[in-house]
């Protein structure tokens, strides 16, 4: 129960990755610091297995204030 997230960044960027369910409840939150210049592959692994459904992944760049939101669908295994 994990997924990889490709995050473009500049050298030294810090990002906060927040995973929420459709009701807005946070199910995962982690800060990644000192990213490399270019694409960074981040392993996102919530502590508990997520039920089937829709989720939103928010990537918040601390150095520039930019935010990106991605919709994620988890299928049955």
C-alpha positions, -999 to 999 in steps of 0.1 A, spaced: 0 0 0 23 27 -13 27 48 -44 56 68 -59 52 105 -65 74 123 -90 80 159 -77 100 184 -97 120 208 -76 150 231 -74 180 223 -53 173 225 -16 135 227 -20 113 214 9 78 201 2 49 189 23 29 160 9 -7 157 24 -30 129 14 -67 134 22 -98 114 16 -129 129 -1 -143 142 32 -111 162 37 -97 140 65 -59 139 64 -48 102 61 -10 109 55 13 139 59 50 140 55 77 167 49 105 160 24 135 183 28 166 192 7 152 179 -26 175 176 -56 174 199 -87 151 181 -112 127 153 -106 125 136 -72 109 103 -67 91 102 -33 77 70 -19 44 77 -2 34 50 23 5 57 47 8 39 80 -24 20 75 -40 3 44 -63 27 27 -98 16 17 -109 17 -19 -119 52 -30 -108 86 -42 -81 106 -25 -64 140 -31 -26 144 -29 -15 179 -22 21 189 -27 30 222 -10 63 238 -18 76 256 12 103 277 -6 79 292 -32 45 288 -17 33 268 -48 7 240 -44 -3 212 -67 -32 189 -62 -36 154 -78 -66 131 -76 -58 95 -68 -81 65 -72 -74 34 -51 -88 2 -67 -96 -31 -50 -66 -54 -48 
